[in-house]
Amino acid sequence: MDTPLHTIAVVGLGTMGTGIAEVLARAGREVIGIDISAAAARQAVVALEASTARAVERERITEEERRNTLARFRTFSDLQAAADADLVIEVVSESYEAKQQVFRALDGIVRPTTIVATGTNALSVTRLAADSSHPERVLGLHFFNPAPAMKLVEVVSSVLTAPAAVEAVTALARELGKEPVAVGDRPGFVADGLLFGYLNQAAAMYEAKYASREDIDAAMKLGCGLPMGPLALLDLIGIDTARTVLDAMYSASRDRLHAPAPILKQLSEAGLTGRKAGRGFYTYAAPGAAAPVPDALTPQPATEGAGGREVRSVGVAGSGTMASGIAEVFAKAGYDVVLAARSLEKAETAKSRITKSLSRSVDKGRMTAEARDETLGRITPAGSLDAFADVDLAVEAVAEDLEIKQQLFATLDKICKEGAVLATTTSSLPVVACARATSRPQDVIGMHFFNPAPAMKLVEVVRTVLTADDVHATVRAVTAKIKKHPVDCGDRAGFIVNALLFPYLNNAIKMVEEHYATLDDIDAAMKLGGGYPMGPFELLDVVGLDVSLAIEKVLHREFRDPGLAPAPLLEHLVAAGCLGRKTGRGFREYARR
């Protein structure tokens, strides 16, 4: 194992195997590509020729470097070709039978010092190693798709793996320009272990008809900054592959959050496995096509202003960051805004916050000074909700406390004119409880903005069982006019985004509790392997651990699922006053301002 890993065999030339072979060949390694399918081997060569040609066109490599890369990649149909390899990377189909067949054959072909790596993301590396005559040389090497672009590589050790093998492969990953993360052997490892639970919950949410596939995907992209929505990502990964990974995770964890949603089985067994089949959650023009095409489930464009109420003036109740941000958004869109707080002084302070925000936009060239002044001129501060007497839409943005919100809605009920729409911005409390505090529950709806409201495009439109159709239509139309993206969902804890986001964050905390991986490795894995803009612990510290714990408790109380119980480590940190960036310490420590 002290031999440099110069000659590397890749067994299985599907999409992942071909991508890994390209990474190795472009990094100067001699690559032996092996696949029993001659067509797959030919396609791998064609793919490498095409990708290197694009690299030349974009001036990332020279024509000579391209020729040398292609010369380093040779394909074979027999495993015997791996005899001279220093490292073999197996990426055949995700089944023990297929992988064990390869491992047993390699025992009689490669040198005893050759490292043998499996590319599995769901199966037990320990079980595969135990079937080998040299288990000490077996480990997991999990690249992410597309391998040439994705920086993360998970290096997976079993209890049988020799440290020298891990060191050699980790060094190789760094030489390839990748970021290796060392993890132990359990299904899903770090990135997929967190990712697939989230994808499974999204599939279950869609299956329950809680929200449309388009709204679920838009909510997670716009609300969390993810590159793809969960259902589109399942189509890309392959619904059959996702089901296999989740089955393995559930077998190990017995966590109901990992039990594959029934719709995954239904689609898999019907052959509707995603992009590769031309249909999964979405429909595609042809097998392998990237862009979905309209089908029977595609929502029809809404008719402009259909069935809604006229909204000219808006009242925003509250004086915090969210209230001032929402007031800014409405004023910029041309609405007259009354910004009411518990005192005129607090309302004036909130307007000052808006003035600073708009001035920053002027400084950055995003708006003119004239537009800023016009926007500010539309905002009237008030020290009492009595100023809402003539507004067409009243938006509540006060503390996330049900009793406080109910008292406020009871007051709005008495003050606001007949026909006014009453909206709450709650992120976790039942909207219907606010509605029942009034004599007109049909006029009450949820408008969940995301922080910071001026920048975030998403608004979750939360309809209760009592909300009138024209109120729903009104809020959707208003949301579009203020240049936000509305997504529809029902009145249950977490709505779309928080119901999918916070179980994922909670599971990340459990990984640290179990000493499976470090904060830094988990954050790196999700940013580099999942395309997340922030790692889970970075995000928890920004959101606030107390806020996160409160949302986790609401979700657990609503769904009664043991897997949603807040991680004890989160509870302990909150009890200790370690609430994240705002206190200078959460999962990490921060310099005090």
Disulfide bonds with the S-S distance in Angstrom:
none
